[in-house]
């Protein structure tokens, strides 16, 4: 009897130790998720700098990371205002795309005839290269900034719309039948069942649209060739290319890459904040 008790106590102690150790494992995993990408990035930067330094490559051919970071501070008076212009266009286009995509998706789902009539136009706008229609938009838009925002909006709009439509259509039919059984009105089914159920699809579209809106804003500015005080980072890239000022060009590229990563991180955080309490895609598995 004593042996059984000791064995049970030993087993219980082992289970307790495992339970206590599991958060440490989880914390280590979280730490590794930050350390591994940052470490890989640092190794890449060091190799890049070593390659440039050992080969003696001049900065007008390939600047090193030190030169690019130096240009980031040296030309901050030029680059940061340009980044603000690009960011303003990006987020304005993304905001309009979110509003328009969600509203149109709700309208389309409510009527099959509207879906058949409107959805082909959205597909045509999506598959048409933005660089091809940007000159037309520049002609008909009242000013260059509006034209750039329209270009970015057209690229960001379709992922929001298509994902939202798919989400609204993917509601469990049993839940729909349950709402009908209890006599729920159409707006109640929409707001209390369909829209919450479509959130995972919407968040996926948001992550895609966030990056695409930045890309479209830069591409549209390349097509517009806008210059002057109100120009964005795309013009600064072209200007650096024409002047063979490659350190500034790499500094602008670093700013664009950092901005894209920040937008993706922000949209991912919003998705996690929305879904982590209830949806399987954001809940950590226990086994």
Secondary structure, DSSP 8 states (H G I E B T S, - for coil): -HHHHHHHHHHHHHHHHHHHHHHHHHHHHHHHHHHHHHHHHHHHHHHHHHHHHHHT--TTT---HHHHHHHHHHTHHHHHHHHHHHHHHHHHHHHHHHHHHHHHHHHHHH-HHHHHHHHHHHHHHHHS-HHHHHHHHHHHSSSHHHHHHHHHHHHHHHHHHHHHHHHHHTS-HHHHHHHHHTT--HHHHIIIIIHHHTHHHHHHHHHHHHHHHHHHHHHHHHHHT--STT--HHHHHHHHHHTT-HHHHHHHHHHHHHHHHHHHHHHHHHHHHHHTTT-TTTS----
